[in-house]
Amino acid sequence: MDVKQLFNMLKKAQEPKGYYFNNDMDMTMPLLESLLINKERFGYMACPCRLANGDFDADKDIICPCTYREDDVKKYGACFCALYVSKDFNEGKIEKTVVPESRPPEKILF
Amino acid sequence: MNDIKVYALSTCIHCRNAKKYLDECGVKYDCVHVDQLSGDERNDVVRKIKEYNPAVSFPTIVIKDKVVVGYHKDQIDEALKGE
């Protein structure tokens, strides 16, 4: 699958749920490319902005779309990566902020 | 200006943007791509990042004694000025 196919596939699946791709394509396209890199590396699309453990079960919470997306988009208008955002975010109705990490650090195995 | 360390992920867009900004500022820094480490090396680095940033999120940028978590231009500017 290439990045355009992934874009189209996810857009179709996520937009009806109220999650839109960040309209800043300089963010969105590299993030989608990174998702494909992680799929190749781990076998699943781990969040590109988080340190994956490389184990499906240990990374379940950060497989995109991650478990933290819902709350983050509600609170900040964007997920941690800012790949998925709300309509208001894209329309410039809310201030763009850096979304803090909400994944508990204990989830990182070391 | 040589004591700048960037803990980053090779796939992370915020990390990439932060590094680009540091480049634009003309400062030299040392970057560790934590996702490209393994075994003890990874563990040691994660442990170290935890001391700077308990959330172990990326980028974690250490500019002398200041720690900037995430891509915050203003905080980077401030930390660079403080040098």
N, CA and C atoms of all chains as a GROMACS GRO file, in nm:
protein
  579
    1MET      N    1   0.084  -0.120   0.000
    1MET     CA    2   0.000   0.000   0.000
    1MET      C    3   0.088   0.125   0.000
    2ASP      N    4   0.052   0.221  -0.084
    2ASP     CA    5   0.131   0.344  -0.079
    2ASP      C    6   0.056   0.450   0.004
    3VAL      N    7   0.122   0.561   0.020
    3VAL     CA    8   0.072   0.662   0.113
    3VAL      C    9  -0.062   0.722   0.067
    4LYS      N   10  -0.078   0.733  -0.064
    4LYS     CA   11  -0.204   0.789  -0.118
    4LYS      C   12  -0.320   0.695  -0.091
    5GLN      N   13  -0.292   0.565  -0.109
    5GLN     CA   14  -0.397   0.466  -0.083
    5GLN      C   15  -0.436   0.467   0.064
    6LEU      N   16  -0.335   0.477   0.149
    6LEU     CA   17  -0.362   0.481   0.292
    6LEU      C   18  -0.443   0.606   0.327
    7PHE      N   19  -0.405   0.717   0.269
    7PHE     CA   20  -0.477   0.843   0.290
    7PHE      C   21  -0.626   0.825   0.257
    8ASN      N   22  -0.651   0.773   0.138
    8ASN     CA   23  -0.790   0.759   0.093
    8ASN      C   24  -0.869   0.661   0.178
    9MET      N   25  -0.801   0.552   0.215
    9MET     CA   26  -0.868   0.448   0.294
    9MET      C   27  -0.906   0.501   0.433
   10LEU      N   28  -0.812   0.566   0.498
   10LEU     CA   29  -0.837   0.615   0.634
   10LEU      C   30  -0.935   0.732   0.634
   11LYS      N   31  -0.923   0.816   0.535
   11LYS     CA   32  -1.013   0.931   0.525
   11LYS      C   33  -1.158   0.884   0.521
   12LYS      N   34  -1.180   0.783   0.437
   12LYS     CA   35  -1.314   0.727   0.419
   12LYS      C   36  -1.366   0.666   0.549
   13ALA      N   37  -1.275   0.603   0.623
   13ALA     CA   38  -1.317   0.535   0.746
   13ALA      C   39  -1.332   0.631   0.864
   14GLN      N   40  -1.249   0.732   0.870
   14GLN     CA   41  -1.243   0.816   0.991
   14GLN      C   42  -1.330   0.942   0.986
   15GLU      N   43  -1.346   0.998   0.869
   15GLU     CA   44  -1.424   1.122   0.861
   15GLU      C   45  -1.567   1.107   0.910
   16PRO      N   46  -1.634   0.996   0.874
   16PRO     CA   47  -1.770   0.981   0.926
   16PRO      C   48  -1.775   0.973   1.078
   17LYS      N   49  -1.662   0.939   1.141
   17LYS     CA   50  -1.657   0.932   1.287
   17LYS      C   51  -1.622   1.067   1.349
   18GLY      N   52  -1.599   1.165   1.263
   18GLY     CA   53  -1.568   1.299   1.315
   18GLY      C   54  -1.420   1.326   1.330
   19TYR      N   55  -1.336   1.239   1.274
   19TYR     CA   56  -1.192   1.262   1.281
   19TYR      C   57  -1.140   1.294   1.143
   20TYR      N   58  -1.080   1.410   1.132
   20TYR     CA   59  -1.032   1.458   1.002
   20TYR      C   60  -0.880   1.460   1.000
   21PHE      N   61  -0.825   1.442   0.881
   21PHE     CA   62  -0.680   1.458   0.870
   21PHE      C   63  -0.647   1.606   0.886
   22ASN      N   64  -0.537   1.630   0.951
   22ASN     CA   65  -0.485   1.766   0.963
   22ASN      C   66  -0.471   1.823   0.822
   23ASN      N   67  -0.529   1.942   0.799
   23ASN     CA   68  -0.521   1.995   0.662
   23ASN      C   69  -0.383   2.052   0.629
   24ASP      N   70  -0.292   2.048   0.725
   24ASP     CA   71  -0.152   2.082   0.698
   24ASP      C   72  -0.086   1.955   0.641
   25MET      N   73  -0.079   1.949   0.511
   25MET     CA   74  -0.029   1.826   0.447
   25MET      C   75   0.119   1.801   0.475
   26ASP      N   76   0.191   1.907   0.517
   26ASP     CA   77   0.331   1.887   0.556
   26ASP      C   78   0.341   1.809   0.687
   27MET      N   79   0.229   1.799   0.755
   27MET     CA   80   0.222   1.716   0.876
   27MET      C   81   0.166   1.579   0.837
   28THR      N   82   0.052   1.583   0.770
   28THR     CA   83  -0.024   1.460   0.745
   28THR      C   84   0.051   1.359   0.658
   29MET      N   85   0.106   1.404   0.548
   29MET     CA   86   0.170   1.306   0.459
   29MET      C   87   0.292   1.237   0.522
   30PRO      N   88   0.382   1.313   0.584
   30PRO     CA   89   0.494   1.243   0.652
   30PRO      C   90   0.446   1.148   0.762
   31LEU      N   91   0.339   1.186   0.832
   31LEU     CA   92   0.288   1.097   0.937
   31LEU      C   93   0.233   0.968   0.878
   32LEU      N   94   0.165   0.980   0.766
   32LEU     CA   95   0.112   0.859   0.701
   32LEU      C   96   0.226   0.772   0.650
   33GLU      N   97   0.329   0.837   0.596
   33GLU     CA   98   0.447   0.761   0.552
   33GLU      C   99   0.509   0.687   0.671
   34SER      N  100   0.515   0.755   0.784
   34SER     CA  101   0.572   0.692   0.904
   34SER      C  102   0.487   0.575   0.953
   35LEU      N  103   0.356   0.587   0.936
   35LEU     CA  104   0.269   0.475   0.973
   35LEU      C  105   0.303   0.352   0.889
   36LEU      N  106   0.329   0.376   0.762
   36LEU     CA  107   0.366   0.264   0.673
   36LEU      C  108   0.502   0.207   0.712
   37ILE      N  109   0.593   0.295   0.753
   37ILE     CA  110   0.726   0.248   0.799
   37ILE      C  111   0.707   0.158   0.922
   38ASN      N  112   0.623   0.202   1.014
   38ASN     CA  113   0.601   0.122   1.135
   38ASN      C  114   0.529  -0.009   1.105
   39LYS      N  115   0.443  -0.008   1.006
   39LYS     CA  116   0.376  -0.133   0.968
   39LYS      C  117   0.479  -0.233   0.918
   40GLU      N  118   0.575  -0.181   0.844
   40GLU     CA  119   0.683  -0.263   0.791
   40GLU      C  120   0.773  -0.315   0.905
   41ARG      N  121   0.802  -0.224   0.999
   41ARG     CA  122   0.893  -0.259   1.109
   41ARG      C  123   0.831  -0.354   1.209
   42PHE      N  124   0.707  -0.326   1.247
   42PHE     CA  125   0.646  -0.400   1.358
   42PHE      C  126   0.534  -0.493   1.316
   43GLY      N  127   0.481  -0.469   1.198
   43GLY     CA  128   0.365  -0.548   1.155
   43GLY      C  129   0.234  -0.479   1.190
   44TYR      N  130   0.242  -0.364   1.253
   44TYR     CA  131   0.121  -0.286   1.284
   44TYR      C  132   0.158  -0.139   1.284
   45MET      N  133   0.056  -0.057   1.264
   45MET     CA  134   0.082   0.086   1.251
   45MET      C  135   0.090   0.155   1.387
   46ALA      N  136   0.204   0.139   1.451
   46ALA     CA  137   0.225   0.204   1.580
   46ALA      C  138   0.234   0.355   1.558
   47CYS      N  139   0.189   0.429   1.658
   47CYS     CA  140   0.196   0.575   1.654
   47CYS      C  141   0.339   0.620   1.621
   48PRO      N  142   0.355   0.701   1.518
   48PRO     CA  143   0.490   0.741   1.479
   48PRO      C  144   0.558   0.836   1.577
   49CYS      N  145   0.479   0.896   1.665
   49CYS     CA  146   0.535   0.995   1.758
   49CYS      C  147   0.555   0.937   1.898
   50ARG      N  148   0.542   0.806   1.908
   50ARG     CA  149   0.562   0.742   2.038
   50ARG      C  150   0.662   0.628   2.024
   51LEU      N  151   0.729   0.597   2.135
   51LEU     CA  152   0.827   0.491   2.133
   51LEU      C  153   0.756   0.356   2.148
   52ALA      N  154   0.752   0.281   2.040
   52ALA     CA  155   0.684   0.151   2.043
   52ALA      C  156   0.773   0.047   2.110
   53ASN      N  157   0.707  -0.053   2.168
   53ASN     CA  158   0.782  -0.163   2.229
   53ASN      C  159   0.816  -0.271   2.126
   54GLY      N  160   0.742  -0.269   2.018
   54GLY     CA  161   0.766  -0.371   1.916
   54GLY      C  162   0.691  -0.500   1.942
   55ASP      N  163   0.599  -0.493   2.036
   55ASP     CA  164   0.518  -0.611   2.071
   55ASP      C  165   0.371  -0.570   2.060
   56PHE      N  166   0.297  -0.643   1.980
   56PHE     CA  167   0.159  -0.606   1.951
   56PHE      C  168   0.077  -0.579   2.078
   57ASP      N  169   0.081  -0.674   2.171
   57ASP     CA  170   0.000  -0.659   2.292
   57ASP      C  171   0.045  -0.540   2.376
   58ALA      N  172   0.176  -0.520   2.382
   58ALA     CA  173   0.228  -0.410   2.465
   58ALA      C  174   0.206  -0.274   2.399
   59ASP      N  175   0.176  -0.275   2.271
   59ASP     CA  176   0.158  -0.149   2.199
   59ASP      C  177   0.014  -0.126   2.154
   60LYS      N  178  -0.077  -0.213   2.198
   60LYS     CA  179  -0.216  -0.204   2.156
   60LYS      C  180  -0.274  -0.064   2.169
   61ASP      N  181  -0.237   0.003   2.279
   61ASP     CA  182  -0.294   0.136   2.307
   61ASP      C  183  -0.243   0.244   2.212
   62ILE      N  184  -0.131   0.217   2.144
   62ILE     CA  185  -0.078   0.322   2.054
   62ILE      C  186  -0.084   0.280   1.907
   63ILE      N  187  -0.163   0.178   1.878
   63ILE     CA  188  -0.182   0.145   1.737
   63ILE      C  189  -0.283   0.246   1.682
   64CYS      N  190  -0.242   0.310   1.576
   64CYS     CA  191  -0.321   0.422   1.520
   64CYS      C  192  -0.452   0.372   1.461
   65PRO      N  193  -0.567   0.433   1.494
   65PRO     CA  194  -0.582   0.544   1.587
   65PRO      C  195  -0.570   0.497   1.732
   66CYS      N  196  -0.492   0.566   1.808
   66CYS     CA  197  -0.460   0.524   1.945
   66CYS      C  198  -0.578   0.544   2.039
   67THR      N  199  -0.569   0.482   2.155
   67THR     CA  200  -0.677   0.492   2.254
   67THR      C  201  -0.690   0.633   2.311
   68TYR      N  202  -0.586   0.712   2.294
   68TYR     CA  203  -0.585   0.846   2.354
   68TYR      C  204  -0.645   0.950   2.261
   69ARG      N  205  -0.671   0.909   2.137
   69ARG     CA  206  -0.718   1.006   2.037
   69ARG      C  207  -0.848   1.074   2.076
   70GLU      N  208  -0.944   0.996   2.121
   70GLU     CA  209  -1.076   1.051   2.150
   70GLU      C  210  -1.067   1.167   2.250
   71ASP      N  211  -1.003   1.141   2.362
   71ASP     CA  212  -0.993   1.245   2.466
   71ASP      C  213  -0.911   1.364   2.419
   72ASP      N  214  -0.800   1.335   2.350
   72ASP     CA  215  -0.712   1.444   2.304
   72ASP      C  216  -0.783   1.534   2.202
   73VAL      N  217  -0.856   1.472   2.110
   73VAL     CA  218  -0.925   1.554   2.010
   73VAL      C  219  -1.035   1.636   2.077
   74LYS      N  220  -1.100   1.576   2.176
   74LYS     CA  221  -1.204   1.648   2.251
   74LYS      C  222  -1.143   1.769   2.323
   75LYS      N  223  -1.029   1.744   2.385
   75LYS     CA  224  -0.966   1.846   2.469
   75LYS      C  225  -0.885   1.949   2.390
   76TYR      N  226  -0.808   1.902   2.294
   76TYR     CA  227  -0.713   1.991   2.224
   76TYR      C  228  -0.746   2.010   2.076
   77GLY      N  229  -0.843   1.934   2.027
   77GLY     CA  230  -0.877   1.945   1.885
   77GLY      C  231  -0.785   1.864   1.797
   78ALA      N  232  -0.688   1.795   1.857
   78ALA     CA  233  -0.592   1.716   1.779
   78ALA      C  234  -0.544   1.600   1.863
   79CYS      N  235  -0.504   1.492   1.794
   79CYS     CA  236  -0.442   1.381   1.867
   79CYS      C  237  -0.296   1.416   1.895
   80PHE      N  238  -0.227   1.330   1.965
   80PHE     CA  239  -0.088   1.357   2.006
   80PHE      C  240   0.002   1.392   1.887
   81CYS      N  241  -0.015   1.318   1.777
   81CYS     CA  242   0.064   1.342   1.656
   81CYS      C  243   0.015   1.462   1.577
   82ALA      N  244  -0.113   1.494   1.598
   82ALA     CA  245  -0.184   1.593   1.517
   82ALA      C  246  -0.211   1.542   1.374
   83LEU      N  247  -0.218   1.410   1.362
   83LEU     CA  248  -0.262   1.352   1.234
   83LEU      C  249  -0.413   1.367   1.222
   84TYR      N  250  -0.482   1.331   1.330
   84TYR     CA  251  -0.627   1.344   1.333
   84TYR      C  252  -0.665   1.467   1.415
   85VAL      N  253  -0.754   1.544   1.357
   85VAL     CA  254  -0.798   1.666   1.425
   85VAL      C  255  -0.950   1.681   1.412
   86SER      N  256  -1.003   1.779   1.483
   86SER     CA  257  -1.146   1.807   1.471
   86SER      C  258  -1.169   1.904   1.355
   87LYS      N  259  -1.294   1.918   1.319
   87LYS     CA  260  -1.331   2.012   1.212
   87LYS      C  261  -1.292   2.154   1.254
   88ASP      N  262  -1.319   2.187   1.378
   88ASP     CA  263  -1.288   2.321   1.429
   88ASP      C  264  -1.139   2.351   1.420
   89PHE      N  265  -1.059   2.250   1.445
   89PHE     CA  266  -0.913   2.268   1.438
   89PHE      C  267  -0.874   2.306   1.295
   90ASN      N  268  -0.925   2.230   1.200
   90ASN     CA  269  -0.891   2.258   1.060
   90ASN      C  270  -0.944   2.393   1.013
   91GLU      N  271  -1.056   2.433   1.073
   91GLU     CA  272  -1.115   2.561   1.031
   91GLU      C  273  -1.056   2.679   1.109
   92GLY      N  274  -0.959   2.651   1.191
   92GLY     CA  275  -0.890   2.758   1.265
   92GLY      C  276  -0.972   2.818   1.377
   93LYS      N  277  -1.074   2.742   1.422
   93LYS     CA  278  -1.161   2.796   1.527
   93LYS      C  279  -1.104   2.774   1.667
   94ILE      N  280  -1.005   2.686   1.676
   94ILE     CA  281  -0.940   2.667   1.806
   94ILE      C  282  -0.789   2.683   1.793
   95GLU      N  283  -0.732   2.728   1.901
   95GLU     CA  284  -0.588   2.754   1.899
   95GLU      C  285  -0.511   2.623   1.889
   96LYS      N  286  -0.410   2.621   1.804
   96LYS     CA  287  -0.330   2.500   1.789
   96LYS      C  288  -0.225   2.494   1.899
   97THR      N  289  -0.234   2.389   1.978
   97THR     CA  290  -0.137   2.375   2.087
   97THR      C  291  -0.062   2.243   2.074
   98VAL      N  292   0.046   2.233   2.147
   98VAL     CA  293   0.121   2.108   2.149
   98VAL      C  294   0.047   2.014   2.246
   99VAL      N  295   0.004   1.902   2.196
   99VAL     CA  296  -0.073   1.808   2.278
   99VAL      C  297   0.022   1.730   2.370
  100PRO      N  298  -0.001   1.740   2.501
  100PRO     CA  299   0.089   1.666   2.591
  100PRO      C  300   0.065   1.515   2.585
  101GLU      N  301   0.166   1.440   2.620
  101GLU     CA  302   0.155   1.294   2.618
  101GLU      C  303   0.062   1.246   2.729
  102SER      N  304  -0.034   1.162   2.693
  102SER     CA  305  -0.124   1.110   2.796
  102SER      C  306  -0.105   0.959   2.815
  103ARG      N  307  -0.017   0.900   2.734
  103ARG     CA  308   0.012   0.757   2.755
  103ARG      C  309   0.097   0.743   2.881
  104PRO      N  310   0.054   0.657   2.975
  104PRO     CA  311   0.135   0.641   3.096
  104PRO      C  312   0.274   0.588   3.060
  105PRO      N  313   0.380   0.647   3.117
  105PRO     CA  314   0.516   0.604   3.082
  105PRO      C  315   0.544   0.459   3.117
  106GLU      N  316   0.465   0.402   3.208
  106GLU     CA  317   0.484   0.261   3.245
  106GLU      C  318   0.460   0.168   3.127
  107LYS      N  319   0.391   0.221   3.027
  107LYS     CA  320   0.362   0.137   2.909
  107LYS      C  321   0.487   0.112   2.826
  108ILE      N  322   0.588   0.197   2.847
  108ILE     CA  323   0.714   0.176   2.775
  108ILE      C  324   0.794   0.072   2.852
  109LEU      N  325   0.819  -0.039   2.788
  109LEU     CA  326   0.890  -0.148   2.854
  109LEU      C  327   1.040  -0.128   2.838
  110PHE      N  328   1.110  -0.140   2.949
  110PHE     CA  329   1.256  -0.134   2.939
  110PHE      C  330   1.319  -0.194   3.062
  111MET      N  331   2.750   2.653   2.242
  111MET     CA  332   2.622   2.605   2.185
  111MET      C  333   2.629   2.456   2.156
  112ASN      N  334   2.725   2.387   2.214
  112ASN     CA  335   2.739   2.247   2.176
  112ASN      C  336   2.670   2.149   2.270
  113ASP      N  337   2.614   2.202   2.378
  113ASP     CA  338   2.554   2.112   2.476
  113ASP      C  339   2.405   2.093   2.454
  114ILE      N  340   2.368   2.067   2.332
  114ILE     CA  341   2.226   2.046   2.304
  114ILE      C  342   2.206   1.902   2.262
  115LYS      N  343   2.114   1.839   2.332
  115LYS     CA  344   2.087   1.699   2.302
  115LYS      C  345   1.938   1.685   2.266
  116VAL      N  346   1.912   1.618   2.156
  116VAL     CA  347   1.773   1.597   2.114
  116VAL      C  348   1.744   1.448   2.118
  117TYR      N  349   1.650   1.411   2.201
  117TYR     CA  350   1.602   1.272   2.203
  117TYR      C  351   1.480   1.268   2.114
  118ALA      N  352   1.489   1.190   2.009
  118ALA     CA  353   1.385   1.196   1.906
  118ALA      C  354   1.349   1.057   1.857
  119LEU      N  355   1.244   1.052   1.776
  119LEU     CA  356   1.207   0.928   1.706
  119LEU      C  357   1.221   0.957   1.557
  120SER      N  358   1.271   0.861   1.484
  120SER     CA  359   1.296   0.885   1.341
  120SER      C  360   1.166   0.906   1.264
  121THR      N  361   1.054   0.857   1.319
  121THR     CA  362   0.926   0.866   1.248
  121THR      C  363   0.838   0.983   1.294
  122CYS      N  364   0.886   1.058   1.391
  122CYS     CA  365   0.801   1.159   1.455
  122CYS      C  366   0.811   1.295   1.387
  123ILE      N  367   0.697   1.348   1.349
  123ILE     CA  368   0.695   1.475   1.276
  123ILE      C  369   0.732   1.593   1.366
  124HIS      N  370   0.693   1.587   1.493
  124HIS     CA  371   0.727   1.697   1.585
  124HIS      C  372   0.879   1.700   1.607
  125CYS      N  373   0.937   1.580   1.612
  125CYS     CA  374   1.083   1.571   1.628
  125CYS      C  375   1.151   1.630   1.505
  126ARG      N  376   1.099   1.593   1.390
  126ARG     CA  377   1.158   1.641   1.265
  126ARG      C  378   1.149   1.794   1.257
  127ASN      N  379   1.033   1.847   1.293
  127ASN     CA  380   1.016   1.992   1.288
  127ASN      C  381   1.106   2.064   1.389
  128ALA      N  382   1.121   2.003   1.506
  128ALA     CA  383   1.206   2.065   1.609
  128ALA      C  384   1.352   2.068   1.561
  129LYS      N  385   1.395   1.959   1.500
  129LYS     CA  386   1.533   1.954   1.450
  129LYS      C  387   1.554   2.056   1.338
  130LYS      N  388   1.453   2.067   1.254
  130LYS     CA  389   1.460   2.164   1.145
  130LYS      C  390   1.472   2.306   1.202
  131TYR      N  391   1.398   2.331   1.308
  131TYR     CA  392   1.403   2.463   1.370
  131TYR      C  393   1.540   2.491   1.431
  132LEU      N  394   1.595   2.391   1.497
  132LEU     CA  395   1.730   2.407   1.554
  132LEU      C  396   1.831   2.432   1.443
  133ASP      N  397   1.813   2.364   1.331
  133ASP     CA  398   1.901   2.387   1.215
  133ASP      C  399   1.890   2.532   1.169
  134GLU      N  400   1.763   2.579   1.162
  134GLU     CA  401   1.741   2.717   1.119
  134GLU      C  402   1.803   2.817   1.215
  135CYS      N  403   1.806   2.780   1.341
  135CYS     CA  404   1.867   2.867   1.443
  135CYS      C  405   2.020   2.862   1.434
  136GLY      N  406   2.069   2.770   1.353
  136GLY     CA  407   2.213   2.760   1.333
  136GLY      C  408   2.288   2.701   1.450
  137VAL      N  409   2.220   2.622   1.531
  137VAL     CA  410   2.289   2.562   1.646
  137VAL      C  411   2.322   2.415   1.617
  138LYS      N  412   2.427   2.373   1.681
  138LYS     CA  413   2.468   2.233   1.665
  138LYS      C  414   2.407   2.152   1.780
  139TYR      N  415   2.368   2.033   1.748
  139TYR     CA  416   2.309   1.948   1.852
  139TYR      C  417   2.340   1.802   1.822
  140ASP      N  418   2.324   1.724   1.926
  140ASP     CA  419   2.348   1.581   1.914
  140ASP      C  420   2.210   1.515   1.920
  141CYS      N  421   2.179   1.434   1.820
  141CYS     CA  422   2.045   1.373   1.816
  141CYS      C  423   2.052   1.222   1.835
  142VAL      N  424   1.968   1.172   1.923
  142VAL     CA  425   1.958   1.026   1.941
  142VAL      C  426   1.820   0.983   1.894
  143HIS      N  427   1.816   0.896   1.795
  143HIS     CA  428   1.687   0.839   1.752
  143HIS      C  429   1.660   0.714   1.837
  144VAL      N  430   1.578   0.732   1.936
  144VAL     CA  431   1.560   0.626   2.036
  144VAL      C  432   1.494   0.501   1.975
  145ASP      N  433   1.411   0.521   1.873
  145ASP     CA  434   1.344   0.405   1.812
  145ASP      C  435   1.442   0.320   1.732
  146GLN      N  436   1.561   0.371   1.709
  146GLN     CA  437   1.658   0.292   1.634
  146GLN      C  438   1.758   0.222   1.725
  147LEU      N  439   1.736   0.235   1.856
  147LEU     CA  440   1.823   0.166   1.952
  147LEU      C  441   1.756   0.037   1.995
  148SER      N  442   1.835  -0.052   2.051
  148SER     CA  443   1.775  -0.174   2.105
  148SER      C  444   1.853  -0.220   2.229
  149GLY      N  445   1.794  -0.315   2.297
  149GLY     CA  446   1.860  -0.377   2.412
  149GLY      C  447   1.899  -0.279   2.521
  150ASP      N  448   2.017  -0.301   2.578
  150ASP     CA  449   2.063  -0.220   2.691
  150ASP      C  450   2.077  -0.073   2.655
  151GLU      N  451   2.117  -0.050   2.531
  151GLU     CA  452   2.136   0.088   2.487
  151GLU      C  453   2.003   0.165   2.495
  152ARG      N  454   1.898   0.099   2.444
  152ARG     CA  455   1.764   0.160   2.447
  152ARG      C  456   1.721   0.183   2.592
  153ASN      N  457   1.740   0.080   2.674
  153ASN     CA  458   1.698   0.090   2.814
  153ASN      C  459   1.770   0.204   2.887
  154ASP      N  460   1.899   0.215   2.864
  154ASP     CA  461   1.975   0.321   2.930
  154ASP      C  462   1.927   0.459   2.888
  155VAL      N  463   1.901   0.473   2.758
  155VAL     CA  464   1.856   0.603   2.707
  155VAL      C  465   1.716   0.636   2.760
  156VAL      N  466   1.626   0.537   2.761
  156VAL     CA  467   1.491   0.562   2.812
  156VAL      C  468   1.498   0.605   2.959
  157ARG      N  469   1.584   0.538   3.034
  157ARG     CA  470   1.601   0.571   3.176
  157ARG      C  471   1.648   0.717   3.192
  158LYS      N  472   1.738   0.755   3.106
  158LYS     CA  473   1.793   0.891   3.111
  158LYS      C  474   1.686   0.994   3.074
  159ILE      N  475   1.608   0.964   2.970
  159ILE     CA  476   1.502   1.056   2.926
  159ILE      C  477   1.402   1.074   3.040
  160LYS      N  478   1.372   0.965   3.108
  160LYS     CA  479   1.278   0.969   3.220
  160LYS      C  480   1.319   1.072   3.326
  161GLU      N  481   1.448   1.088   3.344
  161GLU     CA  482   1.496   1.186   3.442
  161GLU      C  483   1.464   1.329   3.395
  162TYR      N  484   1.474   1.351   3.265
  162TYR     CA  485   1.446   1.484   3.210
  162TYR      C  486   1.297   1.507   3.193
  163ASN      N  487   1.229   1.400   3.153
  163ASN     CA  488   1.089   1.412   3.114
  163ASN      C  489   1.017   1.282   3.152
  164PRO      N  490   0.953   1.281   3.270
  164PRO     CA  491   0.892   1.158   3.320
  164PRO      C  492   0.791   1.094   3.224
  165ALA      N  493   0.734   1.172   3.133
  165ALA     CA  494   0.636   1.116   3.039
  165ALA      C  495   0.704   1.037   2.926
  166VAL      N  496   0.836   1.049   2.915
  166VAL     CA  497   0.913   0.985   2.807
  166VAL      C  498   0.847   1.009   2.671
  167SER      N  499   0.825   1.136   2.642
  167SER     CA  500   0.766   1.173   2.513
  167SER      C  501   0.872   1.242   2.428
  168PHE      N  502   0.838   1.258   2.301
  168PHE     CA  503   0.938   1.307   2.206
  168PHE      C  504   0.886   1.424   2.125
  169PRO      N  505   0.970   1.519   2.086
  169PRO     CA  506   1.110   1.526   2.123
  169PRO      C  507   1.130   1.573   2.268
  170THR      N  508   1.235   1.524   2.329
  170THR     CA  509   1.281   1.579   2.456
  170THR      C  510   1.414   1.646   2.423
  171ILE      N  511   1.415   1.777   2.439
  171ILE     CA  512   1.534   1.854   2.399
  171ILE      C  513   1.601   1.910   2.524
  172VAL      N  514   1.727   1.879   2.541
  172VAL     CA  515   1.800   1.927   2.658
  172VAL      C  516   1.900   2.032   2.611
  173ILE      N  517   1.876   2.155   2.655
  173ILE     CA  518   1.964   2.266   2.619
  173ILE      C  519   2.030   2.313   2.748
  174LYS      N  520   2.153   2.274   2.766
  174LYS     CA  521   2.225   2.294   2.893
  174LYS      C  522   2.139   2.242   3.008
  175ASP      N  523   2.093   2.331   3.098
  175ASP     CA  524   2.017   2.280   3.212
  175ASP      C  525   1.866   2.291   3.189
  176LYS      N  526   1.826   2.328   3.067
  176LYS     CA  527   1.683   2.343   3.041
  176LYS      C  528   1.632   2.226   2.956
  177VAL      N  529   1.509   2.185   2.988
  177VAL     CA  530   1.449   2.074   2.914
  177VAL      C  531   1.323   2.125   2.843
  178VAL      N  532   1.318   2.104   2.714
  178VAL     CA  533   1.199   2.141   2.638
  178VAL      C  534   1.134   2.012   2.589
  179VAL      N  535   1.009   1.993   2.629
  179VAL     CA  536   0.935   1.873   2.590
  179VAL      C  537   0.836   1.909   2.481
  180GLY      N  538   0.850   1.846   2.367
  180GLY     CA  539   0.763   1.878   2.254
  180GLY      C  540   0.822   1.991   2.173
  181TYR      N  541   0.760   2.016   2.059
  181TYR     CA  542   0.811   2.120   1.969
  181TYR      C  543   0.751   2.255   2.005
  182HIS      N  544   0.818   2.323   2.097
  182HIS     CA  545   0.776   2.457   2.139
  182HIS      C  546   0.884   2.555   2.096
  183LYS      N  547   0.859   2.626   1.988
  183LYS     CA  548   0.957   2.723   1.938
  183LYS      C  549   0.997   2.824   2.044
  184ASP      N  550   0.896   2.878   2.114
  184ASP     CA  551   0.924   2.983   2.212
  184ASP      C  552   1.014   2.932   2.325
  185GLN      N  553   0.987   2.810   2.368
  185GLN     CA  554   1.070   2.753   2.476
  185GLN      C  555   1.211   2.723   2.428
  186ILE      N  556   1.222   2.681   2.302
  186ILE     CA  557   1.356   2.656   2.245
  186ILE      C  558   1.433   2.788   2.239
  187ASP      N  559   1.366   2.893   2.189
  187ASP     CA  560   1.430   3.026   2.181
  187ASP      C  561   1.480   3.070   2.318
  188GLU      N  562   1.393   3.056   2.415
  188GLU     CA  563   1.426   3.099   2.551
  188GLU      C  564   1.546   3.022   2.606
  189ALA      N  565   1.542   2.890   2.585
  189ALA     CA  566   1.652   2.807   2.635
  189ALA      C  567   1.783   2.841   2.564
  190LEU      N  568   1.773   2.870   2.434
  190LEU     CA  569   1.894   2.904   2.358
  190LEU      C  570   1.952   3.038   2.406
  191LYS      N  571   1.862   3.132   2.435
  191LYS     CA  572   1.905   3.265   2.482
  191LYS      C  573   1.976   3.255   2.615
  192GLY      N  574   1.928   3.161   2.694
  192GLY     CA  575   1.983   3.145   2.829
  192GLY      C  576   2.125   3.093   2.832
  193GLU      N  577   2.171   3.051   2.718
  193GLU     CA  578   2.305   2.989   2.715
  193GLU      C  579   2.416   3.090   2.737
   0.00000   0.00000   0.00000
